[in-house]
Amino acid sequence: MPEPILTGRRLSGLAAIVTGAGAEGAEIGIGRAVALVLAGEGARVACIDLDLERAQATADMIRERGGDAVAIAADVSLRPACAEAVSAALDWMGRLDILVNNVGISPPSSLSGLDEGQWSRVMAVNLDSALWMCQRSVPAMVTGGGGSIVNIASIAGMRAHGSLAYGTSKAGMVQLAREIAVAHGRDGIRANAVAPGHVMTSHIARRMPPGMREDRRKVGPLGIEGDAWDVAMAVCFLASPEARFITGVLLPVDGGVTQIGPLPAHALILGD
Ligand SMILES: NC(=O)c1ccc[n+]([C@@H]2O[C@H](COP(=O)([O-])OP(=O)(O)OC[C@H]3O[C@@H](n4cnc5c(N)ncnc54)[C@H](O)[C@@H]3O)[C@@H](O)[C@H]2O)c1
């Protein structure tokens, strides 16, 4: 979809952190799209990324659109870096209402080929980062009367996709959201997960073998592919007070591909 038209009001007065908020050049990755949409709905946004230039580019894009953002460099796979990044965000924003755990890496992995280093790296970047960011953010949210956490999981954590470490880490992010939802519901904190699937970003386009894009499109009930804005709009809804009665859920943003059985999927491929 084209960049969404936003109201500037739905998240007015709220403060958000987005991890992995950068992207290469002017590309629109999921983290950048989320940061732009939250800011476009009125939130102040702390854009955290390993690469300061990328985070800065997102913050600049937000300011060009009239929003308010700061860039913070941090490797969120490390617990002390998460603590420092949340503190820096709080110093700038004065409060914290929304945390989007977006960082994720997806190197190929299988049972026979995995070594300890590869497994630990995927778990640290995808799952530990979400855990340590939540650990530091929840007390600040409680102080402010509550908040909303959204973990960016993947359909690869809902069904086996042949990427063992990535899929397992993403399933863990969903469970992390459930646990926080139940443990901190009475603190006014909601925690949910979004599972993107069959979403096209420049980063994925570069890695995808020829022909796969078309095969992926065919197997979905809608027959279209999604983009980073589709994911960002779902995140924005879950983050907003409009979702005040929704917590502990996993929302697939995948054009329905995880809802289809094998026979209808086969028929869709043949009929397209
Ligand atoms: N793109 C898709 O089709 C798709 C599908 C399903 C799920 N996802 C998930 O969505 C999220 C975003 O994906 P994307 O492809 O837009 O992101 P991406 O790979 O483009 O990365 C976004 C940013 O994360 C930063 N980053 C990486 N490691 C970091 C770390 N340790 N600390 C801080 N920042 C770090 C990178 O510098 C980059 O700027 C990921 O969690 C991914 O698993 C994406």
The ligand as an ORCA input file, in Angstrom:
! r2SCAN-3c Opt
* xyz 0 1
  N      10.378     -8.607      6.247
  C       9.546     -9.618      6.353
  O       8.993    -10.112      5.388
  C       9.263    -10.215      7.725
  C       8.388    -11.305      7.841
  C       8.134    -11.814      9.119
  C       8.719    -11.227     10.238
  N       9.578    -10.190     10.073
  C      10.187     -9.610     11.267
  O      10.023     -8.202     11.251
  C      11.121     -7.581     11.890
  C      11.715     -6.508     10.993
  O      12.142     -7.091      9.795
  P      12.815     -6.213      8.639
  O      13.135     -7.156      7.530
  O      11.976     -5.026      8.374
  O      14.146     -5.730      9.424
  P      15.662     -5.515      8.956
  O      16.360     -6.811      8.851
  O      15.633     -4.584      7.805
  O      16.275     -4.823     10.278
  C      15.788     -3.635     10.801
  C      16.872     -2.993     11.627
  O      17.244     -3.802     12.763
  C      18.562     -3.436     13.107
  N      19.179     -4.421     14.017
  C      19.611     -5.667     13.718
  N      20.158     -6.250     14.803
  C      20.060     -5.338     15.809
  C      20.446     -5.336     17.185
  N      21.055     -6.402     17.725
  N      20.194     -4.247     17.935
  C      19.600     -3.164     17.387
  N      19.207     -3.101     16.097
  C      19.440     -4.173     15.313
  C      19.272     -3.340     11.765
  O      20.431     -2.499     11.843
  C      18.181     -2.748     10.866
  O      18.362     -1.353     10.654
  C      12.101     -8.706     12.243
  O      11.903     -9.106     13.580
  C      11.696     -9.824     11.315
  O      12.015    -11.096     11.834
  C       9.862     -9.665      8.847
*
